[in-house]
Amino acid sequence: MAGLVFLGRLGDLAGAAEIAMPMARTTALAVVMDRLPPALIAGLRSPKVRVAVNGELVPAEQPLDALMIADADEIAFLPPVSGG
């Protein structure tokens, strides 16, 4: 199972800080995201949200449709950081 981790306000949208997503094979992240609630998908697709796979940030310019994830991967969604 892939683990989807939602940090900050994204956890509020998801209703949990982490969701385990069963996967039968390597799949595009965009396909996995399509199984999530629509409000959460909209939040995750914000250009300001960053994605990390197994602790490594994915380049912002890489389309989610091209990002392949496998069973046991950890995918973290990081909202924009604010503060002073």
N, C-alpha and C positions, 0 to 999 in steps of 0.2 A: 504494500500500500504506500502510495505517495503521501507525504504529510504536507498540508498547506498551512502555513503559519501567517497569521494576520496581526500586524503590529499596529499600535495606536488606535485611531478611530476606525480603522479597517476591521479590527476585532469586534467593535460595536456593530458594524454593518453585518458582519458574518454571524454574530450571535455567539461567537466562541473565538478564543485565541488560536485554536488549531483544529483542523478537520482532517481526518484520515480519508483518503480517496482511493477506493479499490481500482486497480488497473490490471488489465490482462496482458498488455504489451506496451512497448514504448509508444508514446502518444504526444501530439503537439499540445503545448500548454493551453492554447486557445480552445481546443476541443474539451479539455478537462474543465476549463473555466465555464464553458457553456452549460455545464451541469449544475452550476451554482445559481442562487436566486438572482433575478434581474437587477435589483438594487445594488447588490454586491458586485456583480459584473460591471455595472456602470462605474462604481467607485474604483475598481481595480484597473479599469481601462483608462483612467486619468493619465495624461502624459507626465504628471508629476510623481506618480507612484513608481517606485523602483522595484525590481525583482532580483532576488538572489536564489541561486540553485546550489544546494549543498555548501552554503556559506560564501559563495563567490558571486559578486554583483554581475548581473548581465548588462552589457552595454545598452544604454538608453535607446540607441538607434536600432537595435535588433528587434524585428517584429515578433510578437508572441506566437504568431502562426508558424514561425520557423524554429521556435524553441522546443526541442524534443525533451521529454522527461520520461524517466523509467520508474518502475516499481522501486520503492524504498528511497527515492529522491526526496529531499526536503526543499520545498519551494516557499520562500518567504516574500511577503509583499510589504514593502516599507513605504509608509505615507511620507509626504513632504515634512521636513523638520521645521518647526517654528520656535521662536523664543528669543530671549535676549541675553 
